[in-house]
Amino acid sequence: MVSGNVQGVFFRDSCRRTASGLGVAGWVRNLPDGTVEAVFEGEPDAVQRMVEWAHEGPPMAHVEAVSVHEEEPEGRRDFETLPTPGESW
């Protein structure tokens, strides 16, 4: 979970491109409360690099906090951007 000025600053697209470049699978989405939620799966070093990236985000973002929770892998093979809950694409 990433909070701060993280919506409307290309956070999701930058996250997807960065994760794909590192070979990290998972997903990212905006939440209605203004935060961004992301799930990263892959080699531990690559996942750690994504967590570090999330603390900075893209150039226009202002990250205030990142909350990390370990979970069981979902078995994803790619990285995608998901819609905000309650939103359809």
Secondary structure as UniProt FT lines:
FT   STRAND          2..5
FT   HELIX           11..22
FT   STRAND          25..30
FT   TURN            32..33
FT   STRAND          36..41
FT   HELIX           44..54
FT   TURN            55..56
FT   TURN            59..60
FT   STRAND          62..66
FT   STRAND          79..81
FT   TURN            85..86
//
